[in-house]
């Protein structure tokens, strides 16, 4: 099994056919076909199913794909790190971020990072914590800054706590329940959430856990919206309640339009953490940005 064979295999998956992959790689179609046959022979397994609608991965192909991407990514990182010593950093960087992490950590430092490393192209990917963690494990992200709750499986990840994240129940200014002080008063309210419930104790499950811990019936979630700011727009223009990251209450865009409902029950919190694979060092550019994020967060916590 060679790197060229793995590169060809991944290209076939990503471009949908041997012909398209060969064109992108600058190879003859017959040459790429022979590479694939040798790879399947080495593994003693068929990697693709051929049908009228094109090709699809076999179970063996699916297993190899995740490994192949990690191998190719690590090879590219090693090459960039060695060849880039004592040179100006260039290349691409992929970072996962929650909305709270972007607003509270990455946004304040990105200008300085771009000034120091103008030849680094940065891609920021958003999503729930479990998705970002999976993408780190698959080597699709260099690192992520996201919410991590106690009990999360971190056995293969390295975590640095940046700051605690305390949510708040928010509503539109002037909402009939704006001055409620107990969850019981909110039992008949309708809610919006940024994702479907997950594992108890996970960040996406905090609303359900809040009511469960207080011995209340589950809240009535009538709408889920993946985008935080689309969710906030819905809250501002409706009677829906939302368990939101508290930073939104200090966001200029929502000044005067959102209120925090002062309930007396403690709201389950999480930590905002920087996550990376435990078995591989960060490439130079990612290491620089991660270091800036950790330093900024620590300075803010001391103030």
KEKE-3310 file (N, C-alpha, C; in steps of 0.2 Angstrom, whole numbers, plus 5000, padded with zeros to 4 digits):
npx = (5004:5004:5007:5003:4993:4984:4981:4975:4964:4956:4954:4946:4934:4931:4929:4920:4921:4932:4937:4935:4943:4956:4958:4959:4970:4980:4983:4983:4968:4968:4980:4976:4966:4974:4981:4971:4967:4979:4979:4968:4971:4982:4976:4967:4953:4938:4935:4926:4909:4902:4890:4875:4872:4884:4899:4900:4905:4911:4909:4922:4929:4923:4929:4943:4943:4942:4954:4964:4962:4967:4980:4985:4983:4992:5004:5005:5005:5017:5027:5025:5029:5042:5048:5045:5052:5061:5056:5044:5028:5016:5001:4986:4974:4963:4949:4938:4924:4913:4898:4900:4913:4919:4915:4919:4933:4940:4937:4943:4956:4959:4963:4976:4982:4981:4989:5002:5004:5002:5001:4994:4980:4964:4951:4936:4926:4909:4898:4889:4896:4899:4900:4911:4921:4922:4926:4939:4945:4945:4954:4950:4950:4961:4961:4949:4938:4927:4911:4913:4907:4906:4910:4911:4918:4935:4946:4954:4958:4966:4963:4961:4956:4948:4939:4925:4908:4893:4876:4861:4843:4834:4823:4812:4812:4800:4793:4779:4784:4795:4799:4799:4803:4805:4807:4795:4786:4789:4784:4774:4778:4784:4798:4814:4828:4845:4848:4844:4840:4853:4865:4863:4869:4877:4882:4872:4861:4858:4846:4836:4842:4842:4828:4825:4834:4828:4816:4806:4793:4799:4804:4794:4800:4798:4804:4819:4834:4848:4858:4865:4862:4851:4842:4842:4836:4823:4819:4819:4808:4797:4787:4795:4806:4823:4838:4852:4869:4877:4884:4878:4869:4877:4880:4880:4871:4859:4856:4844:4834:4834:4831:4836:4829:4827:4828:4828:4834:4849:4858:4864:4881:4895:4912:4922:4933:4949:4952:4961:4969:4976:4986:4995:5005:5001:5002:5013:5007:4994:4997:5002:4990:4982:4990:4989:4975:4973:4981:4975:4962:4966:4971:4959:4952:4959:4956)
npy = (4994:5011:5028:5035:5026:5027:5041:5041:5033:5041:5052:5047:5044:5057:5064:5056:5047:5036:5042:5056:5058:5054:5064:5075:5072:5071:5060:5045:5037:5023:5021:5025:5016:5004:5007:5007:4993:4987:4991:4986:4973:4971:4974:4963:4965:4971:4988:4997:4997:4994:5001:5004:5017:5023:5023:5016:5015:5001:4992:4989:4999:5011:5010:5011:5023:5034:5031:5033:5046:5052:5048:5054:5067:5069:5066:5077:5087:5084:5086:5100:5105:5101:5107:5120:5125:5138:5147:5158:5155:5147:5141:5131:5132:5124:5126:5122:5129:5135:5146:5154:5153:5159:5172:5176:5172:5169:5180:5192:5190:5187:5197:5201:5188:5187:5198:5194:5182:5182:5174:5163:5154:5154:5143:5143:5132:5128:5121:5108:5102:5088:5085:5093:5087:5074:5078:5082:5070:5063:5070:5081:5094:5105:5109:5113:5125:5124:5120:5109:5097:5090:5073:5070:5060:5060:5053:5051:5064:5080:5092:5109:5120:5135:5145:5146:5143:5150:5148:5157:5160:5167:5179:5189:5207:5213:5202:5191:5183:5188:5192:5181:5169:5156:5139:5132:5142:5143:5132:5130:5137:5139:5133:5137:5128:5125:5113:5095:5086:5077:5066:5065:5078:5083:5097:5101:5096:5104:5111:5102:5095:5104:5106:5093:5091:5099:5092:5094:5093:5089:5103:5111:5110:5118:5121:5119:5126:5127:5138:5150:5164:5165:5159:5168:5179:5173:5172:5186:5190:5183:5174:5164:5155:5154:5144:5152:5156:5166:5177:5184:5193:5204:5208:5220:5220:5215:5223:5230:5222:5209:5200:5193:5179:5179:5166:5155:5143:5134:5134:5122:5122:5123:5120:5131:5125:5121:5110:5096:5083:5070:5062:5068:5081:5099:5107:5120:5133:5131:5128:5141:5149:5143:5145:5159:5160:5153:5161:5174:5171:5167:5180:5187:5181:5184:5197)
npz = (5000:4995:4996:4985:4980:4990:4989:4976:4978:4988:4980:4970:4977:4982:4970:4963:4952:4943:4931:4933:4944:4939:4930:4938:4945:4935:4929:4918:4914:4914:4921:4934:4937:4937:4949:4958:4958:4962:4975:4980:4979:4988:5000:4999:4997:4991:4986:4980:4974:4958:4948:4939:4942:4945:4956:4972:4989:4997:5013:5017:5010:5016:5028:5025:5020:5030:5037:5027:5024:5036:5036:5024:5027:5038:5032:5024:5033:5040:5029:5027:5039:5040:5028:5030:5040:5047:5037:5030:5035:5026:5017:5022:5034:5045:5056:5069:5076:5088:5089:5100:5103:5092:5093:5106:5107:5094:5085:5091:5089:5076:5067:5071:5069:5055:5051:5056:5049:5034:5023:5026:5024:5031:5036:5044:5052:5057:5069:5079:5095:5095:5082:5077:5085:5079:5067:5070:5074:5062:5055:5048:5053:5060:5073:5086:5094:5106:5115:5129:5139:5156:5157:5144:5131:5130:5127:5116:5113:5116:5128:5131:5143:5141:5145:5157:5151:5152:5151:5147:5149:5137:5130:5120:5122:5133:5133:5139:5150:5154:5167:5175:5188:5191:5185:5184:5181:5168:5162:5152:5141:5124:5115:5107:5099:5096:5090:5089:5104:5113:5120:5138:5148:5138:5128:5119:5125:5136:5139:5141:5151:5161:5165:5169:5180:5189:5191:5183:5170:5153:5142:5130:5115:5100:5088:5079:5075:5066:5065:5076:5075:5067:5075:5086:5079:5077:5090:5094:5086:5090:5103:5107:5118:5123:5127:5128:5124:5135:5130:5120:5125:5127:5115:5103:5092:5098:5108:5118:5113:5117:5132:5148:5157:5174:5182:5196:5197:5195:5180:5169:5165:5153:5148:5138:5127:5119:5107:5101:5092:5102:5098:5089:5085:5083:5067:5061:5058:5064:5077:5080:5080:5089:5101:5102:5104:5116:5125:5124:5129:5142:5147:5147:5156:5168:5170)
capx = (5000:5008:5004:5000:4987:4979:4979:4971:4958:4953:4952:4940:4929:4929:4926:4914:4923:4939:4939:4936:4949:4962:4959:4961:4977:4984:4985:4979:4962:4970:4985:4973:4963:4979:4983:4966:4967:4984:4978:4963:4975:4986:4971:4962:4946:4935:4934:4920:4904:4901:4883:4872:4872:4891:4902:4899:4910:4910:4911:4929:4931:4922:4934:4949:4943:4944:4961:4967:4962:4971:4987:4987:4984:4998:5010:5005:5008:5025:5030:5024:5032:5049:5050:5044:5057:5065:5054:5038:5023:5011:4997:4979:4972:4955:4948:4931:4922:4906:4897:4902:4920:4921:4914:4923:4940:4944:4936:4947:4963:4961:4966:4983:4985:4982:4995:5008:5004:4997:5001:4990:4973:4961:4944:4932:4920:4905:4894:4889:4903:4901:4902:4918:4926:4922:4931:4946:4947:4946:4959:4947:4951:4967:4959:4942:4936:4920:4909:4914:4903:4909:4908:4912:4923:4940:4951:4959:4959:4969:4959:4964:4950:4949:4934:4918:4903:4887:4871:4855:4837:4833:4817:4812:4811:4793:4789:4775:4787:4802:4801:4798:4809:4806:4806:4788:4782:4790:4782:4769:4781:4787:4806:4818:4834:4849:4849:4840:4843:4858:4867:4862:4876:4881:4880:4866:4856:4857:4839:4832:4845:4840:4821:4826:4837:4823:4811:4800:4792:4803:4802:4791:4804:4793:4807:4826:4837:4856:4862:4863:4860:4845:4838:4841:4831:4817:4817:4817:4802:4791:4787:4799:4811:4829:4844:4857:4876:4876:4888:4873:4866:4881:4881:4877:4865:4853:4855:4838:4829:4833:4831:4838:4824:4831:4826:4832:4837:4856:4858:4870:4886:4900:4918:4924:4939:4952:4953:4965:4971:4981:4992:4998:5006:4998:5006:5016:5002:4989:5000:5002:4984:4980:4993:4986:4968:4974:4984:4970:4957:4969:4971:4953:4950:4962:4953)
capy = (5000:5017:5035:5037:5022:5030:5047:5040:5030:5046:5056:5043:5045:5064:5066:5052:5042:5035:5046:5062:5058:5054:5071:5080:5070:5072:5053:5042:5033:5016:5020:5025:5009:4999:5008:5004:4986:4985:4993:4981:4966:4972:4973:4958:4968:4976:4995:5000:4993:4997:5000:5009:5024:5025:5018:5017:5012:4995:4993:4990:5005:5016:5009:5013:5031:5038:5030:5036:5054:5054:5046:5059:5073:5069:5066:5084:5091:5083:5089:5107:5107:5101:5111:5126:5127:5144:5150:5161:5150:5147:5135:5132:5130:5123:5127:5121:5134:5137:5154:5158:5153:5163:5179:5177:5171:5170:5186:5197:5188:5185:5202:5200:5182:5188:5202:5190:5176:5184:5169:5157:5154:5151:5141:5141:5127:5129:5115:5106:5100:5081:5085:5096:5082:5069:5080:5082:5063:5062:5075:5086:5100:5105:5109:5116:5128:5122:5118:5102:5096:5084:5066:5069:5055:5064:5048:5052:5071:5084:5098:5115:5124:5142:5149:5143:5145:5150:5150:5161:5159:5173:5181:5196:5212:5214:5195:5191:5179:5191:5193:5174:5167:5149:5135:5131:5147:5142:5125:5131:5141:5136:5135:5135:5125:5125:5106:5090:5083:5072:5063:5069:5081:5086:5104:5102:5094:5107:5114:5096:5093:5109:5104:5086:5092:5103:5088:5097:5090:5092:5109:5110:5113:5117:5123:5119:5130:5126:5144:5153:5170:5164:5157:5174:5183:5171:5174:5193:5191:5179:5172:5158:5156:5150:5144:5155:5158:5173:5183:5187:5199:5210:5209:5226:5219:5213:5227:5232:5218:5203:5200:5186:5178:5177:5160:5154:5136:5134:5132:5118:5125:5119:5124:5132:5121:5120:5102:5093:5076:5069:5058:5071:5088:5103:5110:5126:5138:5129:5129:5148:5152:5140:5148:5165:5159:5151:5167:5179:5168:5168:5187:5190:5178:5188:5204)
capz = (5000:4994:4997:4978:4979:4995:4986:4971:4981:4991:4974:4967:4982:4982:4963:4960:4947:4941:4926:4935:4948:4935:4927:4943:4947:4930:4927:4913:4918:4915:4926:4941:4937:4939:4956:4963:4958:4966:4982:4982:4979:4994:5005:4998:4998:4986:4989:4977:4970:4952:4946:4934:4945:4946:4960:4979:4994:5001:5020:5018:5007:5021:5034:5023:5018:5036:5039:5022:5025:5041:5034:5019:5031:5042:5028:5021:5039:5041:5024:5028:5045:5039:5023:5032:5046:5046:5032:5031:5035:5020:5017:5024:5041:5046:5063:5070:5081:5090:5089:5106:5103:5087:5095:5112:5107:5088:5082:5093:5087:5069:5064:5073:5066:5048:5051:5057:5044:5028:5018:5029:5022:5037:5035:5050:5051:5063:5070:5086:5098:5093:5075:5077:5088:5074:5061:5072:5074:5055:5053:5043:5056:5064:5080:5087:5100:5106:5122:5131:5146:5160:5155:5137:5129:5127:5128:5111:5111:5121:5129:5135:5145:5139:5150:5158:5147:5156:5146:5150:5146:5134:5127:5117:5127:5133:5133:5146:5155:5155:5174:5178:5192:5192:5179:5184:5177:5160:5160:5146:5136:5119:5115:5101:5101:5090:5088:5093:5110:5112:5126:5144:5150:5132:5127:5115:5129:5142:5141:5143:5158:5166:5167:5172:5186:5193:5192:5179:5163:5147:5139:5124:5110:5094:5083:5080:5070:5067:5065:5082:5074:5064:5081:5089:5075:5078:5097:5094:5083:5092:5110:5109:5123:5120:5131:5124:5127:5138:5127:5115:5129:5127:5108:5101:5088:5101:5114:5119:5110:5121:5140:5152:5162:5180:5185:5202:5196:5192:5173:5168:5161:5150:5147:5131:5126:5113:5107:5096:5093:5107:5096:5084:5086:5078:5062:5064:5058:5069:5083:5082:5081:5095:5106:5102:5107:5123:5128:5124:5134:5149:5149:5148:5163:5173:5170)
cpx = (5004:5004:5000:4993:4982:4976:4974:4964:4953:4950:4946:4934:4926:4926:4921:4915:4930:4941:4940:4942:4956:4963:4962:4969:4982:4987:4981:4974:4965:4976:4982:4969:4968:4981:4978:4966:4973:4983:4973:4966:4979:4981:4967:4955:4944:4933:4928:4915:4902:4894:4881:4872:4879:4894:4900:4904:4907:4911:4918:4932:4929:4927:4941:4949:4945:4951:4966:4968:4967:4979:4989:4988:4990:5004:5011:5008:5015:5029:5030:5029:5040:5052:5049:5048:5061:5063:5047:5033:5018:5007:4990:4979:4965:4954:4940:4930:4914:4905:4900:4910:4923:4920:4918:4931:4943:4943:4941:4954:4965:4964:4974:4986:4986:4988:5001:5009:5000:4997:4997:4983:4969:4953:4941:4926:4916:4901:4894:4895:4904:4903:4909:4923:4927:4927:4938:4949:4949:4951:4957:4948:4957:4966:4952:4942:4929:4918:4910:4911:4907:4906:4909:4918:4929:4947:4957:4960:4962:4965:4962:4958:4952:4945:4928:4913:4896:4881:4865:4849:4835:4826:4817:4810:4803:4789:4785:4779:4794:4804:4800:4804:4810:4804:4798:4784:4783:4788:4777:4772:4783:4794:4808:4825:4838:4851:4845:4844:4848:4859:4866:4869:4879:4878:4873:4860:4855:4850:4835:4835:4842:4833:4821:4829:4832:4817:4804:4799:4797:4800:4799:4795:4800:4797:4815:4829:4845:4860:4860:4860:4853:4840:4837:4836:4824:4814:4815:4810:4796:4791:4791:4804:4817:4835:4850:4864:4875:4879:4883:4870:4870:4883:4877:4871:4859:4852:4848:4832:4828:4834:4833:4832:4828:4828:4831:4835:4844:4855:4865:4875:4891:4907:4920:4931:4942:4954:4957:4967:4976:4987:4996:4999:5003:5004:5008:5010:4996:4991:5001:4996:4981:4983:4990:4979:4969:4977:4979:4964:4960:4969:4964:4950:4953:4959:4947)
cpy = (5006:5023:5037:5033:5025:5037:5046:5037:5036:5051:5053:5044:5052:5067:5062:5047:5042:5040:5053:5063:5058:5061:5076:5078:5070:5065:5050:5037:5026:5015:5021:5019:5004:5000:5006:4997:4983:4986:4987:4974:4966:4970:4967:4959:4972:4982:4998:4995:4997:4996:5005:5016:5027:5020:5021:5013:5006:4996:4993:4996:5011:5016:5012:5021:5035:5037:5033:5043:5056:5053:5052:5066:5074:5069:5074:5088:5090:5086:5097:5109:5107:5106:5118:5129:5133:5148:5153:5156:5152:5141:5137:5129:5129:5122:5126:5126:5134:5144:5157:5158:5158:5171:5181:5176:5172:5177:5191:5196:5187:5190:5202:5194:5183:5193:5199:5185:5177:5179:5162:5158:5150:5149:5139:5137:5127:5122:5113:5103:5093:5081:5087:5090:5076:5071:5081:5075:5061:5066:5080:5093:5100:5105:5113:5119:5128:5121:5111:5102:5090:5078:5065:5064:5059:5059:5049:5059:5074:5090:5103:5119:5132:5147:5145:5146:5145:5153:5154:5160:5166:5173:5187:5201:5213:5208:5195:5187:5182:5191:5186:5172:5160:5145:5133:5136:5147:5136:5125:5134:5136:5138:5133:5133:5125:5118:5101:5088:5078:5068:5067:5071:5084:5093:5105:5100:5098:5110:5108:5094:5098:5108:5098:5087:5095:5098:5090:5092:5093:5098:5107:5114:5112:5119:5122:5122:5130:5132:5148:5160:5170:5163:5163:5178:5180:5173:5181:5194:5187:5178:5166:5160:5152:5150:5146:5156:5165:5179:5187:5193:5205:5212:5215:5225:5218:5217:5231:5228:5211:5204:5193:5185:5175:5172:5158:5147:5137:5131:5128:5121:5120:5123:5125:5130:5121:5113:5101:5086:5075:5065:5061:5079:5093:5106:5117:5132:5137:5130:5137:5151:5149:5143:5155:5165:5158:5158:5172:5177:5169:5175:5189:5187:5181:5195:5204)
cpz = (5000:4995:4990:4978:4984:4992:4980:4973:4984:4985:4971:4971:4981:4975:4960:4955:4946:4936:4928:4940:4944:4932:4932:4945:4942:4928:4921:4917:4919:4920:4933:4942:4940:4947:4960:4963:4962:4974:4984:4983:4986:5000:5005:5000:4993:4989:4986:4974:4964:4950:4941:4936:4947:4952:4967:4983:4997:5008:5021:5015:5012:5026:5032:5022:5024:5038:5033:5022:5030:5039:5029:5022:5035:5038:5025:5027:5040:5036:5025:5034:5044:5034:5025:5038:5043:5040:5034:5030:5030:5021:5020:5031:5042:5053:5064:5076:5082:5089:5094:5106:5098:5090:5101:5112:5100:5085:5084:5091:5080:5065:5065:5069:5058:5047:5051:5051:5038:5023:5020:5027:5027:5035:5042:5049:5058:5063:5078:5088:5095:5086:5074:5080:5083:5069:5063:5072:5067:5051:5047:5046:5060:5071:5080:5094:5101:5114:5123:5138:5149:5158:5148:5136:5126:5127:5122:5109:5117:5121:5133:5137:5144:5144:5151:5153:5151:5152:5150:5146:5143:5131:5124:5123:5127:5133:5140:5151:5156:5162:5178:5182:5193:5185:5178:5180:5170:5158:5153:5140:5130:5117:5108:5103:5095:5087:5092:5099:5109:5119:5132:5146:5144:5131:5124:5120:5136:5144:5144:5150:5163:5169:5171:5179:5191:5194:5188:5172:5158:5144:5132:5118:5103:5088:5084:5074:5071:5068:5072:5080:5071:5070:5085:5086:5076:5085:5097:5091:5085:5100:5112:5114:5120:5126:5127:5127:5129:5135:5122:5119:5129:5120:5106:5096:5091:5107:5113:5116:5113:5129:5142:5157:5168:5184:5191:5202:5193:5185:5172:5163:5158:5150:5140:5131:5119:5113:5101:5097:5098:5104:5090:5086:5081:5073:5064:5064:5063:5076:5085:5083:5087:5101:5107:5106:5114:5127:5129:5129:5141:5151:5150:5154:5169:5175:5175)
residu = (UNK:UNK:UNK:UNK:UNK:UNK:UNK:UNK:UNK:UNK:UNK:UNK:UNK:UNK:UNK:UNK:UNK:UNK:UNK:UNK:UNK:UNK:UNK:UNK:UNK:UNK:UNK:UNK:UNK:UNK:UNK:UNK:UNK:UNK:UNK:UNK:UNK:UNK:UNK:UNK:UNK:UNK:UNK:UNK:UNK:UNK:UNK:UNK:UNK:UNK:UNK:UNK:UNK:UNK:UNK:UNK:UNK:UNK:UNK:UNK:UNK:UNK:UNK:UNK:UNK:UNK:UNK:UNK:UNK:UNK:UNK:UNK:UNK:UNK:UNK:UNK:UNK:UNK:UNK:UNK:UNK:UNK:UNK:UNK:UNK:UNK:UNK:UNK:UNK:UNK:UNK:UNK:UNK:UNK:UNK:UNK:UNK:UNK:UNK:UNK:UNK:UNK:UNK:UNK:UNK:UNK:UNK:UNK:UNK:UNK:UNK:UNK:UNK:UNK:UNK:UNK:UNK:UNK:UNK:UNK:UNK:UNK:UNK:UNK:UNK:UNK:UNK:UNK:UNK:UNK:UNK:UNK:UNK:UNK:UNK:UNK:UNK:UNK:UNK:UNK:UNK:UNK:UNK:UNK:UNK:UNK:UNK:UNK:UNK:UNK:UNK:UNK:UNK:UNK:UNK:UNK:UNK:UNK:UNK:UNK:UNK:UNK:UNK:UNK:UNK:UNK:UNK:UNK:UNK:UNK:UNK:UNK:UNK:UNK:UNK:UNK:UNK:UNK:UNK:UNK:UNK:UNK:UNK:UNK:UNK:UNK:UNK:UNK:UNK:UNK:UNK:UNK:UNK:UNK:UNK:UNK:UNK:UNK:UNK:UNK:UNK:UNK:UNK:UNK:UNK:UNK:UNK:UNK:UNK:UNK:UNK:UNK:UNK:UNK:UNK:UNK:UNK:UNK:UNK:UNK:UNK:UNK:UNK:UNK:UNK:UNK:UNK:UNK:UNK:UNK:UNK:UNK:UNK:UNK:UNK:UNK:UNK:UNK:UNK:UNK:UNK:UNK:UNK:UNK:UNK:UNK:UNK:UNK:UNK:UNK:UNK:UNK:UNK:UNK:UNK:UNK:UNK:UNK:UNK:UNK:UNK:UNK:UNK:UNK:UNK:UNK:UNK:UNK:UNK:UNK:UNK:UNK:UNK:UNK:UNK:UNK:UNK:UNK:UNK:UNK:UNK:UNK:UNK:UNK:UNK:UNK:UNK:UNK:UNK:UNK:UNK:UNK:UNK:UNK:UNK:UNK:UNK:UNK:UNK:UNK:UNK:UNK:UNK)
# end
